[in-house]
Amino acid sequence: MRQGKIQTIAFLLAFSTALYPASGSQPKEFRKWPAGTSPQEIGKRVTVRFLNTPHLLSQVNQPFITYPESVTWYGALTFAHLSGDKDLSSRLIQRFEPLLNQDAKLVPQPTHVDLTVFGAVPLEIYIQTKQSVYLDLGRKLADEQWTNPTSDGLTNQTRFWIDDMYMITLVEVQAYRATGDSKYLDRAALEMSAYLDKLQQPNGLFYHAPDAPFIWGRGNGWVAAGMSELLRSLPRNHPRRARIMEGYKKMMAALLKYQGADGMWRQLIDHPEAWPETSSTGMFTFAMITGVKNGWLDKKTYAPAARKGWLGVISYVEPNGDIRDVCEGTGKNNNLQYYLDRKRNAGDLHGQAPILWSASAFLR
């Protein structure tokens, strides 16, 4: 890229800082870190690893970018911006530019929750740069998600898997952040409330789906992260905020009971024989950091848990920025052994993403 273009991106980035105000007090647990464990250090290492990773494409006749890359890219963009690293921000934006031109075929079509979440990426770039080409693309994906809604007003992509509580709501919340149009928040809040009513169990946690009655770690992580992102932007007087906050706090209280002494949560949260899993731990850590810093959660109780979660999950980060012990991609299945036997991956973007969200949350 020409030097002038890089300078233009950096100039635009400098004007977007006001979109990221500090969201709460910084408890003592979030101030000092052992050498090599700070959010700034870990976040940069994981972002650089992402930048050096080729696009993660679907294995179909017409490949397209898959959701683990989308949600990692979103986290890398927020981390780079919040850490003030304009070089990283510029490189992350440059990674997108071919998708506006010669590689446009790699942009997923918004026909499924896992595809539509890609819209969060161009919307984040628009928030940081104010370049309308990114808004146009991201908003198009958010709007097409609500083409032909159900009779209840839900997106026709609704399937009542807990993963959707992040996949659906993030792109709509991002569209609100980019435009200020409350219809996007209303969509996300309606969807989140419907999923809470249908899927949250009396213990505060979530089955993977109504016909998959297992408390899968990463699935619950998507829920925790989705509620946290939505609540960050949902006004205090929004009619659905109280319902969503109730579900969020009930979940956070339940998670405290299952966190290990090592800071980790397990592949099946309520099964002590299951292995400690990094993507879910990163997601729960993100949710707790966000809750503490926004004053939703008692900091004396949850700040130590969030710190323990961060130090636990980053102990699985390799020197090159890969993360170990990430659960492989997992469809719903009414079989306990299926979940217990899931493979442990290394270098899987499912694990990078929540570390970047958590690093971002510490810096907000």
BAVEXVO-561967 format. One record per residue (C-alpha): residue in one letter; x, y, z. Coordinates in nm, 4 decimals. Example, Ala and Ser with C-alpha at 12.3 -4.5 7.8 and 13.67 -1.06 7.14 Angstrom:
2
   aa         xx         yy         zz
    A     1.2300    -0.4500     0.7800
    S     1.3670    -0.1060     0.7140
//
This chain:
364
   aa         xx         yy         zz
    M     0.0000     0.0000     0.0000
    R     0.1261     0.3508    -0.0770
    Q     0.2575     0.5525     0.2166
    G    -0.0073     0.8197     0.1598
    K    -0.2868     0.5681     0.2019
    I    -0.1386     0.4401     0.5270
    Q    -0.1193     0.7968     0.6572
    T    -0.4841     0.8547     0.5621
    I    -0.5945     0.5499     0.7590
    A    -0.3890     0.6582     1.0604
    F    -0.5394     1.0093     1.0400
    L    -0.8938     0.8708     1.0375
    L    -0.8195     0.6340     1.3239
    A    -0.7026     0.9222     1.5393
    F    -1.0491     1.0771     1.5271
    S    -1.2379     0.7691     1.6444
    T    -1.1019     0.7497     1.9991
    A    -1.4110     0.9177     2.1393
    L    -1.6157     0.6140     2.0366
    Y    -1.4334     0.4094     2.3009
    P    -1.4837     0.5917     2.6309
    A    -1.3689     0.4308     2.9531
    S    -1.6627     0.2227     3.0739
    G    -1.5927     0.2036     3.4454
    S    -1.3419     0.2092     3.7271
    Q    -1.0329    -0.0086     3.7062
    P    -1.0184    -0.2441     4.0070
    K    -0.6787    -0.3277     4.1519
    E    -0.6953    -0.6769     4.0022
    F    -0.6840    -0.5238     3.6546
    R    -0.3919    -0.2845     3.7093
    K    -0.0740    -0.4873     3.7537
    W     0.0286    -0.8039     3.5744
    P     0.3178    -1.0492     3.6018
    A     0.5807    -1.0001     3.3327
    G     0.4580    -1.1049     2.9903
    T     0.0911    -1.1417     3.0869
    S    -0.0542    -0.7936     3.0410
    P    -0.3486    -0.7442     2.8021
    Q    -0.1295    -0.5175     2.5874
    E     0.1446    -0.7785     2.5441
    I    -0.0809    -1.0782     2.4903
    G    -0.3224    -0.8862     2.2700
    K    -0.0454    -0.7711     2.0402
    R     0.1047    -1.1176     2.0113
    V    -0.2299    -1.2734     1.9227
    T    -0.3161    -0.9931     1.6778
    V     0.0153    -1.0310     1.4960
    R    -0.0488    -1.4036     1.4735
    F    -0.3889    -1.3335     1.3201
    L    -0.2394    -1.0946     1.0663
    N     0.0052    -1.3653     0.9613
    T    -0.2740    -1.6208     0.9146
    P    -0.4352    -1.6695     0.5700
    H    -0.8104    -1.6316     0.5388
    L    -1.0010    -1.9190     0.6986
    L    -1.2235    -2.0289     0.4112
    S    -1.5149    -2.2693     0.3910
    Q    -1.4581    -2.5949     0.2071
    V    -1.7262    -2.5502    -0.0571
    N    -1.7364    -2.4920    -0.4325
    Q    -1.7320    -2.1156    -0.3789
    P    -1.5151    -2.0530    -0.0701
    F    -1.5955    -1.7680     0.1676
    I    -1.4576    -1.6380     0.4966
    T    -1.5916    -1.8340     0.7938
    Y    -1.7133    -1.7002     1.1259
    P    -1.4056    -1.7850     1.3422
    E    -1.2075    -1.5411     1.1289
    S    -1.4857    -1.2808     1.1421
    V    -1.5065    -1.2735     1.5209
    T    -1.1276    -1.2820     1.5618
    W    -1.0873    -0.9955     1.3149
    Y    -1.3448    -0.7942     1.5091
    G    -1.1511    -0.8528     1.8320
    A    -0.8194    -0.7667     1.6681
    L    -0.9631    -0.4388     1.5388
    T    -1.0969    -0.3347     1.8784
    F    -0.7745    -0.4342     2.0530
    A    -0.5505    -0.2491     1.8081
    H    -0.7614     0.0644     1.8347
    L    -0.7958     0.0615     2.2123
    S    -0.4245    -0.0020     2.2589
    G    -0.3434     0.2926     2.0321
    D    -0.1389     0.0788     1.7940
    K    -0.2038     0.2562     1.4644
    D     0.0292     0.0259     1.2737
    L    -0.1716    -0.2802     1.3776
    S    -0.4972    -0.0990     1.2989
    S    -0.3758    -0.0023     0.9532
    R    -0.2625    -0.3564     0.8770
    L    -0.5965    -0.5009     0.9903
    I    -0.7818    -0.2589     0.7635
    Q    -0.5462    -0.3298     0.4735
    R    -0.6318    -0.6994     0.5136
    F    -0.9918    -0.6086     0.4302
    E    -0.9324    -0.3915     0.1243
    P    -0.9085    -0.6753    -0.1324
    L    -1.2536    -0.7909    -0.0162
    L    -1.3945    -0.4679    -0.1568
    N    -1.2452    -0.5435    -0.4975
    Q    -1.0752    -0.8487    -0.6446
    D    -1.1595    -1.0812    -0.3527
    A    -1.5212    -0.9713    -0.3046
    K    -1.6317    -1.3287    -0.3746
    L    -1.4896    -1.4275    -0.0355
    V    -1.7445    -1.2117     0.1493
    P    -2.0087    -1.4500     0.2881
    Q    -2.3718    -1.4097     0.1892
    P    -2.5985    -1.3346     0.4894
    T    -2.8108    -1.6483     0.4686
    H    -2.7165    -1.8007     0.8059
    V    -2.6113    -1.6677     1.1472
    D    -2.2534    -1.7895     1.1047
    L    -2.2236    -1.5999     0.7762
    T    -2.4001    -1.2774     0.8701
    V    -2.1712    -1.2121     1.1694
    F    -1.9018    -1.1144     0.9178
    G    -2.0800    -0.7774     0.8981
    A    -1.9360    -0.6829     1.2382
    V    -1.5939    -0.6444     1.0749
    P    -1.6669    -0.3779     0.8115
    L    -1.8900    -0.2003     1.0641
    E    -1.5990    -0.1829     1.3087
    I    -1.3739    -0.0466     1.0359
    Y    -1.6359     0.2169     0.9585
    I    -1.6622     0.3117     1.3270
    Q    -1.2869     0.3663     1.3327
    T    -1.2373     0.5323     0.9921
    K    -1.5753     0.6782     0.8860
    Q    -1.5203     0.5449     0.5324
    S    -1.8703     0.4865     0.3974
    V    -1.7813     0.1858     0.1840
    Y    -1.7470    -0.0190     0.5038
    L    -2.0755     0.1080     0.6455
    D    -2.2577     0.0217     0.3242
    L    -2.1350    -0.3369     0.3307
    G    -2.1868    -0.3980     0.7012
    R    -2.5289    -0.2374     0.7119
    K    -2.6400    -0.4398     0.4104
    L    -2.5583    -0.7631     0.5935
    A    -2.7345    -0.6485     0.9121
    D    -3.0464    -0.5495     0.7192
    E    -3.0610    -0.8641     0.5083
    Q    -3.0580    -1.0658     0.8309
    W    -3.4061    -0.9241     0.8993
    T    -3.5536    -0.9817     0.5537
    N    -3.8833    -1.1694     0.5942
    P    -3.8862    -1.1893     0.9752
    T    -4.1018    -1.4394     1.1611
    S    -4.4476    -1.3531     1.2908
    D    -4.2814    -1.2812     1.6289
    G    -4.0473    -1.0279     1.4713
    L    -3.7398    -1.2523     1.4941
    T    -3.4947    -1.3000     1.2105
    N    -3.5738    -1.5964     0.9901
    Q    -3.2215    -1.7169     1.0734
    T    -3.3429    -1.8015     1.4262
    R    -3.2736    -2.1653     1.5122
    F    -3.2433    -2.1572     1.8955
    W    -2.8886    -2.2778     1.9222
    I    -2.7086    -2.0861     2.1952
    D    -2.4283    -1.9880     1.9542
    D    -2.6797    -1.7550     1.7871
    M    -2.6969    -1.5330     2.0949
    Y    -2.3645    -1.3890     1.9817
    M    -2.3790    -1.4443     1.6069
    I    -2.7120    -1.2708     1.5546
    T    -2.6842    -0.9938     1.8099
    L    -2.3268    -0.8745     1.7446
    V    -2.3818    -0.7603     1.3871
    E    -2.7023    -0.5783     1.4838
    V    -2.5342    -0.4076     1.7806
    Q    -2.2455    -0.3066     1.5558
    A    -2.4926    -0.1600     1.3065
    Y    -2.6386     0.0467     1.5912
    R    -2.2930     0.1624     1.7011
    A    -2.2150     0.2668     1.3458
    T    -2.5436     0.4426     1.2703
    G    -2.7177     0.5308     1.5957
    D    -3.0378     0.3778     1.4530
    S    -3.2237     0.2157     1.7429
    K    -3.3960    -0.0405     1.5196
    Y    -3.0772    -0.2470     1.5297
    L    -3.0723    -0.2521     1.9101
    D    -3.4404    -0.3412     1.9179
    R    -3.3775    -0.6381     1.6878
    A    -3.0875    -0.7641     1.8989
    A    -3.2742    -0.7189     2.2269
    L    -3.5846    -0.8971     2.0973
    E    -3.3755    -1.1875     1.9761
    M    -3.1751    -1.2110     2.2989
    S    -3.4893    -1.2043     2.5143
    A    -3.6506    -1.4814     2.3104
    Y    -3.3435    -1.7012     2.3428
    L    -3.3182    -1.6362     2.7177
    D    -3.6804    -1.7327     2.7686
    K    -3.6391    -2.0533     2.5704
    L    -3.2911    -2.1772     2.6591
    Q    -3.1697    -2.0559     3.0000
    Q    -3.1924    -2.3321     3.2595
    P    -3.2924    -2.2883     3.6254
    N    -2.9242    -2.3067     3.7251
    G    -2.8493    -2.0017     3.5073
    L    -2.6583    -2.1872     3.2350
    F    -2.7688    -2.3057     2.8913
    Y    -2.8193    -2.6291     2.7040
    H    -2.6631    -2.6279     2.3583
    A    -3.0136    -2.6542     2.2135
    P    -3.3499    -2.7863     2.3373
    D    -3.2678    -3.1289     2.1902
    A    -2.9019    -3.1246     2.3048
    P    -2.9297    -3.1037     2.6859
    F    -2.5614    -3.0508     2.7643
    I    -2.3945    -2.7436     2.9083
    W    -2.1246    -2.7059     2.6452
    G    -1.8492    -2.4613     2.7323
    R    -1.8038    -2.2565     2.4158
    G    -2.1756    -2.2497     2.3464
    N    -2.2295    -2.0900     2.6852
    G    -1.9370    -1.8628     2.6062
    W    -2.1166    -1.7285     2.2999
    V    -2.4137    -1.6475     2.5231
    A    -2.2032    -1.4677     2.7839
    A    -2.0184    -1.2654     2.5212
    G    -2.3360    -1.1823     2.3282
    M    -2.5162    -1.0502     2.6348
    S    -2.2099    -0.8482     2.7341
    E    -2.1807    -0.6845     2.3926
    L    -2.5504    -0.6026     2.3826
    L    -2.5658    -0.4642     2.7365
    R    -2.2683    -0.2369     2.6643
    S    -2.4835    -0.0504     2.4124
    L    -2.8388    -0.1026     2.5388
    P    -2.9730     0.2164     2.7031
    R    -3.0753     0.1966     3.0662
    N    -3.4351     0.2778     2.9767
    H    -3.4674     0.0181     2.7013
    P    -3.7753    -0.1979     2.7741
    R    -3.5811    -0.5241     2.7347
    R    -3.2700    -0.4272     2.9288
    A    -3.3950    -0.5544     3.2657
    R    -3.4770    -0.8982     3.1224
    I    -3.1377    -0.9311     2.9577
    M    -2.9514    -0.8052     3.2640
    E    -3.1385    -1.0573     3.4787
    G    -3.0294    -1.3404     3.2492
    Y    -2.6721    -1.2115     3.2390
    K    -2.6335    -1.1838     3.6175
    K    -2.7911    -1.5240     3.6724
    M    -2.5413    -1.6747     3.4310
    M    -2.2407    -1.4985     3.5842
    A    -2.3348    -1.6195     3.9325
    A    -2.3632    -1.9764     3.8033
    L    -2.0267    -1.9591     3.6302
    L    -1.8495    -1.8614     3.9522
    K    -1.9395    -2.2007     4.0986
    Y    -1.7671    -2.3910     3.8187
    Q    -1.4422    -2.1973     3.7722
    G    -1.1412    -2.4118     3.8540
    A    -0.8584    -2.3163     4.0867
    D    -0.6496    -2.2700     3.7717
    G    -0.8969    -2.0070     3.6461
    M    -1.0347    -2.2345     3.3744
    W    -1.3793    -2.3614     3.2846
    R    -1.4303    -2.7063     3.1334
    Q    -1.5431    -2.8349     2.7953
    L    -1.8681    -2.9424     2.9614
    I    -1.9023    -2.6873     3.2384
    D    -2.0755    -2.9099     3.4938
    H    -1.8676    -3.2248     3.4304
    P    -1.5461    -3.2328     3.6369
    E    -1.4110    -3.5134     3.4182
    A    -1.4173    -3.2847     3.1126
    W    -1.0957    -3.1070     3.0129
    P    -1.0187    -2.7363     3.0733
    E    -1.1105    -2.5489     2.7547
    T    -0.9652    -2.2172     2.6418
    S    -1.2242    -2.0597     2.4120
    S    -1.5020    -2.0810     2.6710
    T    -1.2708    -1.9553     2.9446
    G    -1.1768    -1.6562     2.7305
    M    -1.5419    -1.5771     2.6639
    F    -1.6452    -1.5986     3.0290
    T    -1.3469    -1.3856     3.1238
    F    -1.4541    -1.1222     2.8701
    A    -1.8071    -1.1217     3.0128
    M    -1.6842    -1.0780     3.3694
    I    -1.4329    -0.8040     3.2844
    T    -1.7097    -0.6173     3.1022
    G    -1.9516    -0.6583     3.3911
    V    -1.7023    -0.5394     3.6510
    K    -1.5925    -0.2359     3.4516
    N    -1.9501    -0.1292     3.3787
    G    -2.0638    -0.1753     3.7372
    W    -2.3074    -0.4570     3.6623
    L    -2.1167    -0.7065     3.8784
    D    -1.9743    -0.6734     4.2293
    K    -1.6059    -0.6045     4.1739
    K    -1.4957    -0.7671     4.5006
    T    -1.6450    -1.0951     4.3822
    Y    -1.5943    -1.0890     4.0071
    A    -1.2705    -0.8934     3.9521
    P    -1.0612    -1.1730     4.1132
    A    -1.2478    -1.4316     3.9038
    A    -1.1858    -1.2335     3.5845
    R    -0.8162    -1.1929     3.6667
    K    -0.7864    -1.5640     3.7432
    G    -0.9608    -1.6447     3.4143
    W    -0.7247    -1.4199     3.2171
    L    -0.4099    -1.5616     3.3746
    G    -0.5452    -1.9124     3.3295
    V    -0.6352    -1.8847     2.9625
    I    -0.3215    -1.6974     2.8555
    S    -0.1069    -1.9744     3.0039
    Y    -0.2193    -2.1677     2.6945
    V    -0.0885    -1.9023     2.4526
    E     0.2200    -2.0181     2.2619
    P     0.5130    -1.7828     2.1883
    N     0.3889    -1.7516     1.8269
    G     0.0398    -1.6444     1.9393
    D    -0.1384    -1.9763     1.8876
    I    -0.3746    -2.0950     2.1618
    R    -0.3864    -2.4573     2.2765
    D    -0.6745    -2.6727     2.3977
    V    -0.9460    -2.5107     2.1878
    C    -1.2537    -2.7269     2.1352
    E    -1.2999    -2.8199     1.7708
    G    -1.6082    -2.6979     1.5856
    T    -1.9109    -2.8595     1.7453
    G    -2.2629    -2.9143     1.6160
    K    -2.5418    -3.0026     1.8548
    N    -2.5761    -3.3700     1.9471
    N    -2.7921    -3.5516     2.2015
    N    -2.4989    -3.7614     2.3218
    L    -2.2843    -3.6914     2.6282
    Q    -1.9804    -3.8768     2.4982
    Y    -1.9835    -3.6687     2.1795
    Y    -1.9071    -3.3570     2.3855
    L    -1.6578    -3.5243     2.6183
    D    -1.4605    -3.6588     2.3210
    R    -1.4265    -3.3340     2.1252
    K    -1.0745    -3.2783     1.9953
    R    -0.8380    -3.0223     2.1487
    N    -0.7080    -2.7958     1.8741
    A    -0.4104    -2.5609     1.8741
    G    -0.3955    -2.2467     1.6616
    D    -0.7746    -2.2415     1.6198
    L    -0.9258    -1.8944     1.5717
    H    -1.2097    -1.9910     1.8060
    G    -0.9476    -1.9544     2.0796
    Q    -0.7814    -1.6362     1.9537
    A    -1.1031    -1.4364     1.9330
    P    -1.2038    -1.4286     2.3014
    I    -0.8504    -1.3481     2.4132
    L    -0.8662    -1.0396     2.1915
    W    -1.2133    -0.9494     2.3220
    S    -1.0831    -0.9803     2.6779
    A    -0.7737    -0.7733     2.6090
    S    -1.0018    -0.5084     2.4560
    A    -1.2324    -0.5157     2.7577
    F    -0.9418    -0.4520     2.9952
    L    -0.8462    -0.1448     2.7891
    R    -1.1958     0.0097     2.7644
//
